[in-house]
Amino acid sequence: MNRDQRSIIFFILSCAALVALPALGGCTGKIEPGTAQVKRQVVTGVEISEALPSQTEEYYETTGTVRPVTSSVVASRIMGTVTSMKVREGERVRKGQLLMTLDDRDAEQKVRAAEKAVEAADQQRQLMDVTYGRYKKLYDGKAVSRQEIDQIETQKKVAESEYERAGAGLAEAKVYYGFARIISPISGIVTEKKTDAGSMAVPGMPLLTIENASSFRIDLNVDEGMTGKLKIGTPVDIVIDSLSRTIRGKVSEIVPAVDPMSRTFLVKVGISGAGLRSGLYAKAMVPVGTKEAILLPGKAVVERGELTGLYVVGPDNVITYRLVRLGRQYDGNVEILSGINPKERVITGGVEKAADGGIVEMAGSKQ
């Protein structure tokens, strides 16, 4: 048998083997289409709720900054060197408390000079009182003329005027002397200190800032489209993330002028509560009406990395992880903007037991 004949026989045997393979497979039994079974994880102990639309408040959301209702910038009314600083930043002070002192030597000299002037004027006044009394007796006895008594009377009035002027000068000098002692105009907390002992205080230059920590407000820049929709007393929910708190405030002031650059107007909302301090970032939710929305408990939301979704239970009780888009939060509930249709069933309790692709065997139903 030559080489070509052997190659032909090998080719025929190979083809026969390929034809026989399906037949051999048939010995293990036939698998009919559609008869394959998928084994699913059985899930129990979960709570299921229907996603039903409900009426809820609609809000206009903006941001603002916490500010004190009363804030005082303390400045000097005279020029002088700061000789002592009595308070520190963050310290609570009361109205009338001494904050700092300035070099008062010049003012002290002015007070002493004014006191000497008052003393001299008083002596002159007393002398003229005595002199007038004597001349009055002489005038009554026809010993001096009317002109002479008039001259003495005029001198007496001048002496009294000089005494009053000296007294006013002394009072002014004492007021000026008092400017060397800078006191707190309000009760509050020292939030900023811009000078230290040894520095020169200049009239009008800010030295300290004191804020009243008993009441605060939020300054909101509101879109011009909200014009006419707000009024004094409108309730506003203020969310302060740094304090993990939501505070109910009320509109206390509306500045109707619209900023031509930002197309917004200023709204001030009064708030109060423990832990508040100036400068905190805040979000404000201003009620503008009602709308229909799907609300579900926040604990039903499942986050996978950067994905946000819910476990949806189909008609066949099979669980599917569905991506959703969330809206605002409402007292523990969260608004579902998209991803869920009304009346679909969602796992809202025992979420940690759910599994994508699992099947619910026993579940409570909450309508």
C-alpha positions as CSV (number, residue, x, y, z in Angstrom):
1,M,0.0,0.0,0.0
2,N,1.5,3.2,-1.1
3,R,1.6,6.5,0.7
4,D,-1.4,8.0,-1.2
5,Q,-3.6,5.0,-0.4
6,R,-2.8,5.3,3.4
7,S,-3.7,9.0,3.4
8,I,-7.1,8.2,1.8
9,I,-7.9,5.5,4.3
10,F,-7.0,7.8,7.3
11,F,-9.3,10.6,5.9
12,I,-12.2,8.1,5.6
13,L,-11.8,6.8,9.2
14,S,-11.6,10.4,10.6
15,C,-14.9,11.4,8.9
16,A,-16.6,8.3,10.3
17,A,-15.5,9.1,13.8
18,L,-16.9,12.6,13.6
19,V,-20.3,11.2,12.4
20,A,-20.4,8.8,15.3
21,L,-19.9,11.4,18.1
22,P,-23.5,12.6,18.2
23,A,-24.7,9.1,18.4
24,L,-22.5,8.4,21.3
25,G,-23.8,11.5,23.1
26,G,-27.3,10.3,22.6
27,C,-26.6,7.4,24.9
28,T,-26.5,9.7,28.0
29,G,-30.1,10.8,27.4
30,K,-31.8,13.7,25.5
31,I,-32.2,17.2,26.9
32,E,-35.3,18.9,25.6
33,P,-35.2,22.7,25.0
34,G,-36.7,24.7,27.9
35,T,-36.4,22.0,30.5
36,A,-33.2,23.4,32.1
37,Q,-33.8,24.6,35.8
38,V,-32.0,27.6,37.4
39,K,-31.4,27.2,41.1
40,R,-32.1,30.5,42.9
41,Q,-31.3,31.6,46.4
42,V,-34.3,31.5,48.6
43,V,-34.8,34.8,50.6
44,T,-36.9,35.1,53.7
45,G,-37.5,37.6,56.5
46,V,-37.9,40.6,54.3
47,E,-40.6,43.3,54.2
48,I,-42.1,44.3,50.9
49,S,-43.9,47.6,50.1
50,E,-45.7,48.9,47.1
51,A,-44.3,52.0,45.5
52,L,-47.4,54.2,45.6
53,P,-47.3,57.9,44.7
54,S,-48.3,60.3,47.4
55,Q,-48.8,64.1,47.8
56,T,-45.7,65.8,49.2
57,E,-44.4,69.3,49.5
58,E,-42.3,70.8,46.7
59,Y,-39.3,72.9,47.7
60,Y,-37.1,75.5,46.2
61,E,-33.6,74.8,47.4
62,T,-30.8,77.3,47.8
63,T,-27.8,77.8,50.1
64,G,-26.7,80.4,52.5
65,T,-24.4,81.2,55.5
66,V,-25.2,81.4,59.2
67,R,-24.8,84.9,60.6
68,P,-25.6,86.5,63.9
69,V,-28.6,88.8,64.1
70,T,-26.5,91.2,66.1
71,S,-22.8,91.8,65.4
72,S,-20.7,94.7,66.7
73,V,-17.4,95.9,65.3
74,V,-15.5,97.6,68.1
75,A,-13.2,100.5,67.2
76,S,-11.4,103.3,69.0
77,R,-12.6,106.9,69.1
78,I,-9.1,108.3,69.9
79,M,-5.6,107.6,68.8
80,G,-3.4,105.8,71.3
81,T,-1.2,102.8,72.1
82,V,-3.0,99.7,73.3
83,T,-1.7,99.3,76.8
84,S,-3.6,96.1,77.8
85,M,-5.8,93.5,76.2
86,K,-8.4,92.0,78.5
87,V,-10.1,89.4,76.2
88,R,-9.2,86.6,73.8
89,E,-10.9,85.3,70.6
90,G,-13.7,82.9,71.5
91,E,-14.2,84.4,74.9
92,R,-17.7,85.3,76.0
93,V,-18.2,88.8,77.2
94,R,-21.0,90.8,78.7
95,K,-22.3,94.3,77.9
96,G,-20.2,97.0,79.6
97,Q,-17.2,94.7,80.2
98,L,-13.7,96.2,79.8
99,L,-12.1,94.9,76.6
100,M,-8.9,96.8,76.4
101,T,-7.2,100.0,77.5
102,L,-5.3,102.7,75.6
103,D,-2.5,105.1,76.7
104,D,-4.5,107.7,78.7
105,R,-1.8,110.1,79.8
106,D,-2.8,112.9,77.4
107,A,-6.4,112.5,78.3
108,E,-5.6,112.5,82.0
109,Q,-3.7,115.8,81.6
110,K,-6.7,117.3,79.9
111,V,-8.9,116.3,82.8
112,R,-6.6,117.9,85.3
113,A,-6.4,121.1,83.3
114,A,-10.2,121.2,83.0
115,E,-10.5,120.7,86.8
116,K,-8.2,123.6,87.4
117,A,-10.2,125.8,85.1
118,V,-13.4,124.8,86.9
119,E,-11.8,125.6,90.2
120,A,-10.6,129.1,89.0
121,A,-14.0,129.8,87.4
122,D,-15.8,128.8,90.6
123,Q,-13.6,131.2,92.7
124,Q,-14.3,134.1,90.3
125,R,-18.0,133.3,90.4
126,Q,-18.1,133.3,94.2
127,L,-16.1,136.6,94.2
128,M,-18.6,138.2,91.8
129,D,-21.5,137.0,94.0
130,V,-20.0,138.7,97.0
131,T,-19.1,141.8,95.1
132,Y,-22.6,142.1,93.6
133,G,-24.1,141.7,97.1
134,R,-22.1,144.6,98.3
135,Y,-22.9,146.8,95.4
136,K,-26.6,145.9,95.7
137,K,-26.7,147.3,99.2
138,L,-24.9,150.4,98.2
139,Y,-27.3,150.9,95.3
140,D,-30.3,150.4,97.6
141,G,-28.7,153.2,99.8
142,K,-28.4,155.5,96.8
143,A,-24.6,155.3,97.2
144,V,-23.8,154.1,93.7
145,S,-25.4,154.8,90.4
146,R,-27.6,152.5,88.3
147,Q,-24.8,152.2,85.7
148,E,-22.3,150.9,88.3
149,I,-24.7,148.3,89.6
150,D,-25.4,147.2,86.0
151,Q,-21.7,146.8,85.3
152,I,-21.3,144.6,88.4
153,E,-24.4,142.6,87.5
154,T,-22.9,142.0,84.0
155,Q,-19.6,140.9,85.5
156,K,-21.5,138.5,87.7
157,K,-23.3,136.9,84.7
158,V,-20.0,136.6,82.8
159,A,-18.4,134.8,85.8
160,E,-21.4,132.4,85.9
161,S,-21.1,131.7,82.2
162,E,-17.3,131.1,82.5
163,Y,-18.0,128.6,85.4
164,E,-20.6,126.8,83.2
165,R,-18.2,126.7,80.3
166,A,-15.4,125.3,82.5
167,G,-17.8,122.7,83.8
168,A,-18.6,121.6,80.2
169,G,-14.9,121.5,79.4
170,L,-14.3,119.2,82.3
171,A,-17.2,116.9,81.3
172,E,-15.8,116.8,77.8
173,A,-12.3,116.0,79.1
174,K,-13.7,113.2,81.2
175,V,-15.6,111.7,78.2
176,Y,-12.4,111.9,76.2
177,Y,-10.5,110.2,79.1
178,G,-13.2,107.5,79.1
179,F,-12.4,106.7,75.5
180,A,-9.1,105.2,76.6
181,R,-11.2,102.4,78.2
182,I,-12.9,100.4,75.5
183,I,-15.9,98.5,76.8
184,S,-18.2,95.9,75.1
185,P,-21.3,97.4,73.6
186,I,-23.2,94.1,73.6
187,S,-23.1,90.7,75.3
188,G,-21.7,87.9,73.0
189,I,-18.6,86.1,71.9
190,V,-15.3,87.7,70.6
191,T,-15.0,86.2,67.1
192,E,-12.2,88.4,65.8
193,K,-9.3,90.3,67.4
194,K,-7.3,92.6,65.1
195,T,-4.9,94.2,67.5
196,D,-2.6,93.4,70.5
197,A,-1.0,95.2,73.3
198,G,1.6,97.7,72.0
199,S,-0.2,98.3,68.7
200,M,-1.5,101.8,67.8
201,A,-5.2,102.3,67.8
202,V,-6.5,104.7,65.2
203,P,-10.0,106.2,65.3
204,G,-12.4,104.1,63.2
205,M,-10.0,101.2,62.8
206,P,-11.7,97.9,63.8
207,L,-10.1,96.3,66.9
208,L,-12.5,93.5,67.8
209,T,-15.7,91.9,66.5
210,I,-18.3,90.7,69.0
211,E,-21.3,88.6,67.9
212,N,-24.4,87.9,69.9
213,A,-24.7,84.1,70.0
214,S,-28.3,84.1,71.2
215,S,-29.9,84.5,67.8
216,F,-28.9,83.8,64.2
217,R,-30.1,84.2,60.7
218,I,-29.4,82.7,57.3
219,D,-28.8,85.1,54.4
220,L,-30.3,83.4,51.2
221,N,-29.8,84.5,47.6
222,V,-33.2,83.5,46.1
223,D,-33.9,83.3,42.3
224,E,-35.9,86.3,41.0
225,G,-38.5,83.8,39.8
226,M,-39.5,83.4,43.5
227,T,-40.5,87.1,43.7
228,G,-43.9,87.5,45.3
229,K,-44.0,83.8,46.5
230,L,-42.4,84.6,49.8
231,K,-43.6,86.7,52.7
232,I,-42.6,87.5,56.2
233,G,-43.2,84.5,58.4
234,T,-42.9,81.8,55.7
235,P,-41.5,78.7,57.3
236,V,-38.2,77.4,55.8
237,D,-36.3,74.2,56.6
238,I,-32.6,74.8,57.2
239,V,-30.3,71.8,56.8
240,I,-26.8,72.2,58.4
241,D,-24.8,69.2,57.4
242,S,-21.9,70.0,59.8
243,L,-24.3,69.6,62.8
244,S,-26.4,66.8,61.2
245,R,-29.5,68.9,62.0
246,T,-32.5,70.3,60.3
247,I,-33.9,73.5,61.9
248,R,-37.2,75.1,61.1
249,G,-36.8,78.9,60.6
250,K,-39.0,81.7,59.4
251,V,-38.5,84.5,56.9
252,S,-37.7,87.6,58.9
253,E,-36.8,90.1,56.2
254,I,-37.1,90.3,52.4
255,V,-34.9,92.7,50.3
256,P,-36.9,93.0,47.1
257,A,-34.1,94.6,45.0
258,V,-32.8,92.1,42.4
259,D,-29.0,91.8,41.9
260,P,-28.5,92.4,38.1
261,M,-25.4,90.1,38.1
262,S,-26.8,87.0,39.9
263,R,-30.5,87.7,39.2
264,T,-31.3,86.9,42.8
265,F,-32.7,88.9,45.8
266,L,-31.8,88.6,49.5
267,V,-34.0,86.8,52.0
268,K,-33.1,86.6,55.7
269,V,-34.4,83.6,57.7
270,G,-34.3,83.7,61.5
271,I,-33.2,80.6,63.3
272,S,-32.2,79.5,66.8
273,G,-30.7,76.4,68.4
274,A,-27.8,75.0,70.3
275,G,-24.5,74.6,68.5
276,L,-25.1,77.4,66.0
277,R,-22.2,79.6,65.1
278,S,-21.3,82.2,62.6
279,G,-20.1,81.1,59.2
280,L,-21.7,77.6,59.0
281,Y,-22.8,76.5,55.6
282,A,-26.5,75.8,55.3
283,K,-29.0,74.5,52.8
284,A,-32.5,76.0,52.8
285,M,-35.6,74.4,51.5
286,V,-38.4,76.9,50.8
287,P,-41.9,75.4,50.3
288,V,-43.5,76.4,47.0
289,G,-46.4,74.0,46.7
290,T,-47.2,70.3,46.5
291,K,-46.5,67.5,44.0
292,E,-47.1,63.8,43.6
293,A,-44.0,61.7,44.2
294,I,-43.0,58.1,45.1
295,L,-41.5,58.1,48.6
296,L,-39.8,55.0,50.1
297,P,-37.9,54.5,53.4
298,G,-34.3,55.6,53.2
299,K,-33.2,52.2,54.6
300,A,-34.5,50.6,51.4
301,V,-31.8,52.2,49.3
302,V,-28.8,50.0,48.6
303,E,-25.5,51.5,47.4
304,R,-22.9,49.5,45.5
305,G,-19.9,51.7,45.1
306,E,-21.1,54.7,43.2
307,L,-24.4,53.0,42.1
308,T,-27.6,53.5,43.9
309,G,-30.5,51.1,43.6
310,L,-33.4,49.2,45.2
311,Y,-34.3,45.5,45.4
312,V,-37.5,45.1,43.3
313,V,-39.6,42.0,43.6
314,G,-41.2,40.9,40.3
315,P,-44.6,39.1,39.8
316,D,-42.8,35.8,40.1
317,N,-41.2,36.9,43.4
318,V,-37.7,37.1,41.8
319,I,-35.6,39.9,43.2
320,T,-33.9,42.3,40.9
321,Y,-31.4,45.0,41.8
322,R,-32.8,48.1,40.0
323,L,-30.8,51.4,39.6
324,V,-32.7,54.5,40.6
325,R,-32.2,58.2,40.8
326,L,-33.0,59.8,44.2
327,G,-34.5,63.2,45.1
328,R,-35.0,65.0,48.4
329,Q,-35.4,63.4,51.8
330,Y,-38.5,63.7,53.8
331,D,-38.4,62.6,57.5
332,G,-36.6,59.3,56.9
333,N,-38.1,58.8,53.5
334,V,-36.5,59.5,50.1
335,E,-38.0,60.6,46.9
336,I,-37.5,58.2,43.9
337,L,-37.2,60.3,40.8
338,S,-36.7,57.5,38.2
339,G,-36.1,53.8,38.0
340,I,-39.3,52.6,39.7
341,N,-42.9,52.5,38.3
342,P,-46.0,53.0,40.5
343,K,-47.3,49.9,42.3
344,E,-44.0,47.9,41.8
345,R,-43.0,46.0,44.9
346,V,-39.8,47.0,46.7
347,I,-38.0,45.4,49.6
348,T,-38.1,48.0,52.4
349,G,-37.2,45.8,55.4
350,G,-34.5,43.3,55.9
351,V,-32.6,44.6,52.9
352,E,-29.4,43.0,54.1
353,K,-31.0,39.6,53.5
354,A,-31.9,40.3,49.9
355,A,-29.9,39.0,46.9
356,D,-30.0,40.0,43.3
357,G,-31.6,37.0,41.4
358,G,-33.0,35.5,44.6
359,I,-36.6,34.4,45.1
360,V,-38.8,35.5,48.0
361,E,-40.4,32.6,49.6
362,M,-42.2,34.2,52.6
363,A,-42.5,38.0,52.8
364,G,-44.7,40.3,54.7
365,S,-46.8,42.7,52.6
366,K,-47.2,46.3,53.5
367,Q,-49.7,48.3,51.5
